[in-house]
Every structure is written in structure tokens, then in C-alpha cells.
Amino acid sequence: MRVNIVSFARLEPLSRPIMTNGAAPAYAMVAIAWIVALLGMVARHLTIAVDEFAMAVAIIGTPILMGLCLRGRGFDRLATIAQGCGLFMTGCVGVTLLTFVLATGDRPLVDPMLAAIDHVAVPTLDWRAAMLWLSHRRALMGAANWVYESIGWQPVVLIAMLGLSGRTDRVWAFLTAWLVTLSVTCLLFALFPGVGAYAYFGLAAADVPAMRDPTPWHQAALLAELRAGTLHHIGFVDLDGIVTFPSFHAAAAVILAWGAWPVRAIRWPAILLNGAMLLSAVPIGGHYLIDIAAGCVIAVIGISIARKNGEPATETGKAYRPPSRRVSAATQLARSMVLPSGSRASI
């Protein structure tokens, strides 16, 4: 009985922050992305399916609220995992919506320039012939499809592994690098829009039967509608990747491999998987070679900014200790009534 009462007495509210310093840049960038996207939609006379987006935001925002509550009770590792996963999903949705706004611009398509750069870099490359050759290698294309689609679950697994291993500082650095890189990708997309190599070289989905992912053709159709002004209402299910230059898959591969480096158990598997994902961005994502190179460059920029942001001193993975031993009057009264006088000093 004594143990139960003492434990209950110690469960008084703790005056501790619910958000660590390292999380501030990630929260700020997610908020800015959503604000700019929504303001841009108003300026471009676009509308969204409010019910779909409200439900989606409620679902992906729940882990953030759970994380704030967990951190308030001292469960820092679990809190970081929940917050990190929620911010990752919320940020990706907000930035994807922003790309739809940016796609309504009228800048000329840069596909001819990108193809010319590829030809200068690799004069023997025939992109169309290479994809037709790959289309008959079903096993190879199946593996490429799988690693390309791993961008959807890799960040969540990485955040969980980093959090459980106590590297919560790397969680916030990873998210900062990810969001900075997404921001730079959006800026370059607004300046250099493109429909992608499949559309530019005239390859239809039927020409590449081993392709499971219809994104390269969906991307070209969405971009054409947004540029023509015929797509005004955007549903949550309409959201898809529409960026050709630079390749965010290539950037993500670099950031994911860097993020996994501190955890020895997943270090080399992550490097191998993301090396394969980087290469798969050409046949599965319909990217030019210059897209891949640009994606790697902006990933290095994002990582450099995240490293300069520093590691939060409070994210050590250790249990929280209150700064003071003072307790409330109600707690003191409960102890004086229940505990023997000789045992109060040891609490």
C-alpha cells in the first residue's frame, strides 16, 4: 500500500517542455509549407476536397499529438518516434500540395535541355532504347519497382530505429535535412518544370509492361492539366509526384543512407537499399541522368544545413529528472498522513 501511494504522489504534473529544441526547424518548415500551399491555392483559384484533406490531416496529425503528450510525461524516445512520423507524413502532404500550386506556372518545359545535358554527359546513351531493353527484364524491373517504392516506408522505419536506439538527435537532423531538400526541390521545380523522360521520348505505359508504377504517365497528365488550367479541384487521392528535375528519389536515397549511418544494425543494408533506389529512379521514375545528379547535390545541401542546426542537448534518450525536489502542498499532506515519520526523508 505504501508503494502505491508513494507512486501516486509522484505522478503529479511535471513542468517540462513538450517539444525539444531540435524539433523547432522541422515544425516551422512543415507549417510554412502548408501556409504557402494554401495561400498559393487561393491565389491560383484552386480548391481542395476539404473533407478528404481534413480526414487525412486528422489521421497523420494524431501521432504528433500523441508525441507531445508522451514527451510531457517523460517518454522521450517514444515521443520522438511519434512526433517524427507525424511530421514526416504531414510535411510530405503539404509539400506535395505545394508542388501542385507551383505547377500552374507557365515557364517553358525543360525536357529538351535535360535530354541534351544527358547526351553531352553520356553520348552513347539512348534513353528510349535502354528502357525498351529493360521492359523485357521482368525480374530486374520488379526489383527496381520495389526499391523505388520503398521511399514510402523507409523514413518511418528509420525514425523508429533511431528513436529506439536512443539517437533521437539524428531523428530531428534527418527530418530537417528531408524538409530542407524538399523545399529546394520545390524551388527548382518551379523554375525548371518538365514532363519526364517517358513522355518526352514518347514511350507509353504499354511499351513498358514490366512497370508497376504509373506515376511517370500520371505525372505528365497532371502537369499538363495544371498548366492548362483545366484542373481546379484537387482531391487527396489526386496527390502524386509531379517533379522531374531534380529527382527527389535520388535525394531521399542519400538522406536515408546518411540518416541510418549511426545505427550499426541497419547501416549497410540501408546503404545497399538506397543505392539501388537511386539507380531505380531512372527506369521507374522516368528521370534523366541529370535529375539524379541534381538530387544528390541538393541532398548534400540539406544534410549540411541539418548538421549546422546542431544536436539538441536534451535529446539524450535518458529519463527526465525534474529540476527541483519541491512538491505540492497536497502531496506533502498525503505523505504526512500515510507514511511513518521516519520514512518521509527517504522519498
C-alpha positions in Angstrom: 0.0 0.0 0.0 2.8 2.4 0.8 4.4 1.8 -2.6 1.2 2.6 -4.4 0.6 5.8 -2.5 4.2 7.0 -3.0 4.0 6.2 -6.7 0.7 8.0 -6.9 2.2 11.0 -5.1 5.0 11.2 -7.6 2.6 11.3 -10.6 1.9 15.0 -10.1 2.1 17.1 -13.2 5.7 17.9 -14.3 6.6 21.4 -15.6 8.7 20.3 -18.6 8.6 21.2 -22.3 6.6 19.1 -24.7 8.8 19.9 -27.6 12.6 19.7 -27.8 14.8 22.4 -29.3 15.9 20.2 -32.2 12.3 19.8 -33.4 11.7 23.5 -34.0 13.1 23.7 -37.5 11.0 20.7 -38.6 7.8 22.1 -37.2 8.5 25.5 -38.7 9.1 24.1 -42.2 6.0 22.0 -42.1 3.9 24.9 -41.0 5.4 27.2 -43.7 4.8 24.6 -46.4 1.2 24.3 -45.5 0.7 28.1 -45.2 2.4 28.8 -48.6 0.5 26.0 -50.3 -2.9 27.1 -49.0 -2.2 30.8 -49.9 -1.0 29.7 -53.3 -4.2 27.8 -53.9 -6.2 30.9 -53.2 -4.0 33.0 -55.5 -4.3 30.4 -58.3 -8.0 29.8 -57.8 -7.6 26.2 -56.9 -9.8 24.3 -54.4 -9.3 21.1 -52.4 -11.6 18.4 -51.2 -11.9 19.7 -47.7 -13.5 16.5 -46.3 -10.7 14.3 -47.7 -7.9 16.6 -46.6 -9.4 17.1 -43.1 -9.7 13.4 -42.5 -6.1 12.8 -43.8 -4.7 15.6 -41.7 -6.5 14.3 -38.6 -5.1 10.8 -39.2 -1.5 11.9 -39.9 -1.6 14.6 -37.2 -2.6 12.2 -34.4 0.9 10.8 -33.9 2.2 14.4 -33.4 -0.4 15.0 -30.6 0.5 11.6 -29.1 4.1 12.5 -29.2 3.6 15.8 -27.4 1.7 14.0 -24.6 4.3 11.3 -24.3 7.1 13.9 -24.0 5.2 15.8 -21.3 5.2 12.6 -19.3 8.9 11.9 -19.9 8.8 9.2 -22.6 11.2 11.0 -24.8 12.1 8.1 -27.2 8.5 7.1 -27.9 7.6 10.8 -28.2 10.3 11.4 -30.8 9.2 8.4 -32.8 5.5 9.5 -32.8 6.3 13.2 -33.5 8.8 12.3 -36.1 6.5 10.0 -38.1 3.6 12.5 -37.8 5.8 15.4 -39.0 7.2 13.3 -41.9 3.7 12.5 -43.2 2.3 15.9 -42.6 5.2 17.6 -44.3 5.1 15.4 -47.3 1.4 16.0 -47.9 1.9 19.8 -47.5 4.9 19.9 -49.9 3.1 17.7 -52.5 0.2 20.1 -52.4 2.6 23.0 -52.9 4.1 21.4 -56.0 0.5 21.3 -57.5 0.3 25.1 -56.9 3.8 25.7 -58.5 2.8 23.5 -61.5 0.3 26.1 -62.5 3.1 28.4 -63.8 3.8 29.0 -67.4 7.5 28.6 -67.6 8.7 26.6 -70.6 9.3 22.9 -70.1 13.0 22.0 -69.8 12.9 18.4 -71.1 14.9 19.2 -74.3 17.6 20.8 -72.2 17.7 17.9 -69.7 17.9 15.4 -72.5 20.7 17.4 -74.2 22.7 17.5 -71.0 22.4 13.7 -70.7 23.6 13.3 -74.3 26.6 15.5 -73.6 27.5 13.6 -70.4 26.9 10.1 -71.9 27.0 10.4 -75.7 26.3 6.7 -76.2 23.1 6.7 -74.1 19.9 6.0 -76.0 17.3 6.5 -73.2 14.4 5.2 -75.2 16.2 2.0 -76.3 17.5 1.4 -72.8 14.0 1.4 -71.4 12.7 -0.8 -74.1 15.5 -3.3 -73.3 14.7 -3.2 -69.6 11.0 -3.7 -70.3 11.7 -7.3 -71.2 13.7 -8.0 -67.9 10.7 -8.5 -65.6 12.7 -9.7 -62.6 15.0 -6.7 -62.8 12.2 -4.3 -63.3 10.2 -5.9 -60.5 13.1 -5.4 -58.1 13.5 -1.8 -59.3 9.8 -1.2 -58.7 10.1 -2.5 -55.1 13.2 -0.4 -54.1 11.7 2.7 -55.8 8.5 2.4 -53.8 10.5 1.9 -50.5 10.6 5.6 -50.2 7.1 5.3 -48.7 8.1 3.1 -45.7 11.9 3.7 -45.2 11.6 7.0 -43.4 9.1 5.6 -40.9 11.3 2.6 -40.2 14.4 4.8 -39.9 12.7 7.2 -37.4 11.6 4.2 -35.3 15.0 2.6 -35.3 16.8 5.9 -34.5 14.3 6.6 -31.7 14.5 3.1 -30.1 18.3 3.2 -30.3 18.5 6.5 -28.4 19.6 8.5 -31.4 16.7 10.9 -31.2 19.1 13.8 -32.1 19.5 12.2 -35.5 15.7 11.9 -36.0 15.4 15.7 -35.9 18.5 16.1 -38.1 17.1 13.7 -40.6 13.7 15.4 -40.7 15.4 18.8 -41.1 17.6 17.6 -44.0 14.5 15.9 -45.6 12.3 19.0 -45.4 15.1 21.4 -46.5 15.7 19.2 -49.5 12.0 19.1 -50.3 11.9 22.9 -50.2 14.8 23.2 -52.6 13.2 20.6 -54.8 10.0 22.7 -55.0 12.0 25.9 -55.8 13.9 24.2 -58.7 10.7 22.6 -59.9 9.0 26.0 -60.2 12.0 27.3 -62.3 12.6 24.2 -64.4 9.3 22.2 -64.9 9.4 19.0 -67.0 7.1 16.2 -68.0 9.7 13.4 -67.6 11.7 11.2 -69.9 8.9 8.7 -70.7 6.6 11.4 -72.0 9.4 13.3 -73.8 10.7 10.3 -75.6 7.2 9.1 -76.5 7.1 5.8 -74.5 3.6 4.8 -73.4 2.8 2.5 -70.5 2.0 -0.3 -72.9 5.6 -0.1 -74.2 7.0 -0.9 -70.7 4.7 -3.7 -69.4 7.1 -4.6 -66.6 6.4 -1.2 -65.0 4.0 -1.4 -62.0 4.2 2.3 -61.1 2.0 4.5 -63.4 3.5 7.7 -61.9 5.6 8.8 -64.9 2.5 8.9 -67.1 0.2 10.2 -64.4 2.8 12.9 -63.7 2.7 14.2 -67.3 -1.1 14.2 -67.4 -1.4 16.1 -64.1 1.2 18.6 -65.1 -0.5 19.3 -68.5 -3.9 19.8 -66.7 -2.4 22.1 -64.1 -0.5 24.2 -66.7 -3.6 24.4 -68.9 -5.8 25.5 -66.1 -8.3 22.6 -66.5 -7.6 21.1 -63.1 -9.1 23.3 -60.5 -10.3 20.9 -57.7 -7.7 18.7 -56.0 -8.7 15.7 -54.0 -6.4 13.9 -51.6 -6.2 10.9 -53.9 -5.0 13.1 -56.7 -1.8 13.9 -54.9 1.2 12.3 -56.7 4.8 13.1 -57.5 5.0 15.6 -60.5 8.6 16.7 -60.2 11.1 15.7 -62.8 14.1 18.0 -62.0 15.6 17.4 -59.6 14.9 13.8 -58.6 13.7 13.7 -55.0 14.1 9.9 -55.0 17.8 10.3 -55.6 18.0 13.0 -52.9 16.0 10.8 -50.5 18.3 7.9 -51.1 21.3 10.0 -50.0 19.5 11.3 -46.9 18.2 7.9 -45.8 21.6 6.3 -46.1 23.1 9.2 -44.1 20.4 9.1 -41.5 20.9 5.3 -40.9 24.6 5.5 -40.5 24.7 5.8 -36.7 22.7 2.5 -36.2 25.2 -0.3 -37.0 22.5 -2.9 -37.4 20.9 -1.1 -40.4 23.9 0.9 -41.7 25.0 -1.3 -44.6 21.5 -2.7 -45.5 20.3 1.0 -45.8 23.3 1.9 -48.0 22.6 -1.0 -50.3 18.9 -0.4 -50.5 19.2 3.3 -51.1 22.0 2.8 -53.7 19.5 0.6 -55.5 16.7 3.2 -55.1 18.9 5.9 -56.5 19.6 3.8 -59.6 15.9 2.8 -60.0 14.8 6.4 -60.3 15.9 6.4 -63.9 13.7 3.5 -65.2 10.9 3.6 -62.7 10.7 7.4 -62.1 11.3 8.3 -65.7 14.2 10.6 -64.7 17.1 11.9 -66.8 20.6 11.3 -65.5 21.0 15.0 -64.7 17.9 14.7 -62.4 19.8 12.1 -60.4 22.9 14.2 -60.1 21.0 17.3 -59.1 19.1 15.3 -56.5 22.3 14.1 -54.9 23.6 17.7 -54.8 20.6 19.1 -53.0 20.6 16.2 -50.6 24.1 17.2 -49.6 22.9 20.8 -49.1 20.0 19.6 -46.9 22.3 17.5 -44.8 24.8 20.3 -44.4 22.1 22.7 -43.1 20.8 20.0 -40.8 24.2 19.4 -39.3 24.7 23.1 -38.8 21.4 23.2 -36.9 23.2 21.2 -34.2 22.1 18.4 -32.0 19.6 19.2 -29.2 21.2 18.8 -25.8 18.1 17.5 -24.2 17.7 14.5 -26.6 19.9 12.0 -24.9 17.4 9.2 -24.6 17.7 9.3 -20.8 14.8 9.5 -18.4 13.7 13.0 -17.4 14.6 14.4 -14.0 12.7 17.3 -12.6 14.8 20.4 -11.9 13.5 20.7 -8.3 12.5 18.3 -5.5 9.8 20.6 -4.3 6.4 19.0 -4.2 2.9 20.5 -3.9 1.2 21.0 -0.5 -1.4 18.3 -1.4 1.4 15.8 -1.9 3.1 16.7 1.4 -0.2 16.4 3.2 -0.8 12.9 1.7 2.6 11.7 2.7 2.4 13.1 6.3 -1.0 11.3 6.7 0.0 7.9 5.3 3.8 7.4 5.7 5.6 6.9 9.0 7.7 9.9 10.1 11.0 8.0 9.7 10.3 7.1 6.1 9.5 10.6 4.7 13.1 11.6 4.3 13.9 8.7 2.0 11.3 9.6 -0.6 
